[in-house]
Amino acid sequence: MVPGNEEEEEKEKEKEKEKEKEKEKEKEKEKEEEEEKEKEKEKEEEEEKEEEEGLAGSHPDRHSQEVPVPLALPLEFSIRVWG
């Protein structure tokens, strides 16, 4: 066997290993992206369900977003008006 040939074969094997690693990384990235998309879809579905429940008026989070109306006037206001 020629020593130069063995070195070239080793280099080719290393290049192939690197390519395989890159492919694995790409697959992992794709899996992560798919997982993120699935999570987003689940969130959207949950939001839609909450909206539907909120329309019925049974969802407590919807009530907390409403602006609270003060039941009594502040003391300063009553003093100024009725002085």
ZARO-232130 format. One record per atom (N, C-alpha, C): residue number from 1; x, y, z; atom name. Coordinates in steps of 0.05 Angstrom, whole numbers. Atoms other than C-alpha are relative to their C-alpha. Example, Ala and Ser with C-alpha at 12.3 -4.5 7.8 and 13.67 -1.06 7.14 Angstrom:
<sites>
1;18;-24;0;N .
1;246;-90;156;CA .
1;18;24;0;C .
2;-16;-24;-1;N .
2;273;-21;143;CA .
2;-15;22;14;C .
</sites>
This chain:
<sites>
1;17;-24;0;N .
1;0;0;0;CA .
1;17;25;0;C .
2;-15;-25;2;N .
2;22;71;-14;CA .
2;-8;17;24;C .
3;7;-16;-24;N .
3;27;115;49;CA .
3;-17;25;-7;C .
4;15;-24;8;N .
4;-1;176;11;CA .
4;-30;-7;-3;C .
5;28;9;4;N .
5;-64;136;-6;CA .
5;-14;-2;27;C .
6;12;4;-27;N .
6;-77;119;67;CA .
6;-8;27;12;C .
7;5;-27;-11;N .
7;-72;192;87;CA .
7;-25;13;-13;C .
8;23;-11;14;N .
8;-121;212;33;CA .
8;-26;-13;9;C .
9;24;15;-9;N .
9;-170;158;54;CA .
9;-8;10;28;C .
10;6;-10;-26;N .
10;-165;182;126;CA .
10;-13;28;-1;C .
11;12;-26;3;N .
11;-179;253;105;CA .
11;-28;-1;-10;C .
12;27;3;11;N .
12;-239;231;65;CA .
12;-19;-10;21;C .
13;17;10;-21;N .
13;-266;192;124;CA .
13;-6;22;20;C .
14;5;-22;-19;N .
14;-257;253;169;CA .
14;-21;20;-12;C .
15;19;-18;13;N .
15;-294;296;118;CA .
15;-28;-12;1;C .
16;26;13;-1;N .
16;-350;245;115;CA .
16;-12;2;28;C .
17;10;-2;-27;N .
17;-355;245;191;CA .
17;-10;28;6;C .
18;9;-28;-5;N .
18;-359;321;192;CA .
18;-26;5;-14;C .
19;25;-4;15;N .
19;-414;319;139;CA .
19;-23;-13;16;C .
20;20;13;-16;N .
20;-452;269;181;CA .
20;-8;16;25;C .
21;5;-17;-23;N .
21;-445;313;242;CA .
21;-17;24;-7;C .
22;16;-23;9;N .
22;-471;372;203;CA .
22;-29;-8;-6;C .
23;27;10;6;N .
23;-530;331;179;CA .
23;-16;-4;26;C .
24;13;4;-26;N .
24;-545;311;251;CA .
24;-9;26;13;C .
25;6;-26;-11;N .
25;-542;383;273;CA .
25;-25;12;-13;C .
26;23;-11;15;N .
26;-590;403;218;CA .
26;-26;-14;8;C .
27;24;15;-9;N .
27;-638;348;238;CA .
27;-9;9;27;C .
28;7;-10;-27;N .
28;-636;371;310;CA .
28;-13;27;-1;C .
29;12;-26;3;N .
29;-650;442;289;CA .
29;-29;-2;-11;C .
30;27;3;12;N .
30;-709;419;247;CA .
30;-19;-11;22;C .
31;17;10;-21;N .
31;-736;379;306;CA .
31;-8;22;20;C .
32;6;-23;-19;N .
32;-730;440;352;CA .
32;-20;19;-12;C .
33;18;-18;13;N .
33;-765;483;301;CA .
33;-29;-12;0;C .
34;27;13;0;N .
34;-822;432;295;CA .
34;-12;1;27;C .
35;10;-1;-27;N .
35;-828;429;370;CA .
35;-11;28;7;C .
36;8;-27;-5;N .
36;-832;505;374;CA .
36;-27;6;-14;C .
37;25;-4;15;N .
37;-886;506;320;CA .
37;-23;-14;14;C .
38;22;14;-14;N .
38;-926;454;358;CA .
38;-8;15;25;C .
39;6;-15;-25;N .
39;-920;494;422;CA .
39;-17;25;-7;C .
40;15;-24;8;N .
40;-944;557;385;CA .
40;-29;-8;-7;C .
41;27;9;8;N .
41;-1003;518;356;CA .
41;-17;-5;25;C .
42;15;6;-25;N .
42;-1022;493;425;CA .
42;-8;25;15;C .
43;6;-25;-14;N .
43;-1018;563;454;CA .
43;-23;14;-14;C .
44;21;-12;15;N .
44;-1062;589;398;CA .
44;-27;-14;5;C .
45;25;15;-5;N .
45;-1113;534;409;CA .
45;-10;7;28;C .
46;9;-7;-27;N .
46;-1114;549;484;CA .
46;-12;28;0;C .
47;10;-27;0;N .
47;-1123;623;470;CA .
47;-28;1;-13;C .
48;26;0;13;N .
48;-1181;608;423;CA .
48;-21;-11;19;C .
49;18;12;-20;N .
49;-1213;564;476;CA .
49;-7;21;21;C .
50;4;-21;-20;N .
50;-1204;620;527;CA .
50;-18;21;-10;C .
51;17;-21;11;N .
51;-1235;670;480;CA .
51;-29;-9;-2;C .
52;27;10;1;N .
52;-1295;625;469;CA .
52;-13;-1;27;C .
53;10;1;-27;N .
53;-1303;615;543;CA .
53;-4;29;11;C .
54;3;-28;-8;N .
54;-1293;690;554;CA .
54;-25;13;-11;C .
55;24;-11;12;N .
55;-1350;706;508;CA .
55;-24;-9;17;C .
56;21;10;-17;N .
56;-1394;664;553;CA .
56;0;14;27;C .
57;-2;-15;-25;N .
57;-1369;705;612;CA .
57;8;-18;24;C .
58;-6;18;-22;N .
58;-1345;645;652;CA .
58;30;-1;6;C .
59;-29;2;-4;N .
59;-1270;655;646;CA .
59;9;22;18;C .
60;-8;-21;-20;N .
60;-1239;691;706;CA .
60;21;19;-11;C .
61;-21;-17;10;N .
61;-1179;718;667;CA .
61;-12;23;-16;C .
62;13;-21;16;N .
62;-1225;757;621;CA .
62;-10;23;18;C .
63;11;-21;-18;N .
63;-1256;794;680;CA .
63;23;17;12;C .
64;-22;-15;-12;N .
64;-1188;814;707;CA .
64;11;21;-19;C .
65;-10;-19;20;N .
65;-1173;851;642;CA .
65;-17;25;-2;C .
66;18;-23;0;N .
66;-1232;897;651;CA .
66;10;22;18;C .
67;-9;-22;-17;N .
67;-1220;966;679;CA .
67;-17;1;25;C .
68;16;-1;-25;N .
68;-1241;968;752;CA .
68;-13;27;3;C .
69;15;-25;-5;N .
69;-1294;1020;768;CA .
69;-1;5;30;C .
70;1;-5;-29;N .
70;-1286;1054;835;CA .
70;-28;3;10;C .
71;28;-1;-10;N .
71;-1348;1045;877;CA .
71;-5;26;16;C .
72;3;-25;-16;N .
72;-1335;1106;921;CA .
72;19;21;-11;C .
73;-17;-22;9;N .
73;-1307;1174;903;CA .
73;23;4;20;C .
74;-22;-6;-18;N .
74;-1239;1192;931;CA .
74;-7;23;19;C .
75;6;-20;-21;N .
75;-1241;1236;994;CA .
75;6;28;-11;C .
76;-7;-26;10;N .
76;-1205;1293;959;CA .
76;-21;11;-19;C .
77;21;-9;18;N .
77;-1258;1297;905;CA .
77;-24;9;15;C .
78;24;-8;-15;N .
78;-1315;1299;954;CA .
78;5;26;15;C .
79;-5;-25;-15;N .
79;-1281;1355;994;CA .
79;0;24;-19;C .
80;-1;-22;19;N .
80;-1269;1397;932;CA .
80;-28;7;-11;C .
81;27;-5;12;N .
81;-1339;1389;904;CA .
81;-19;11;21;C .
82;19;-8;-20;N .
82;-1378;1395;968;CA .
82;11;19;21;C .
83;-15;-18;-16;N .
83;-1325;1436;1005;CA .
83;-11;7;25;C .
</sites>
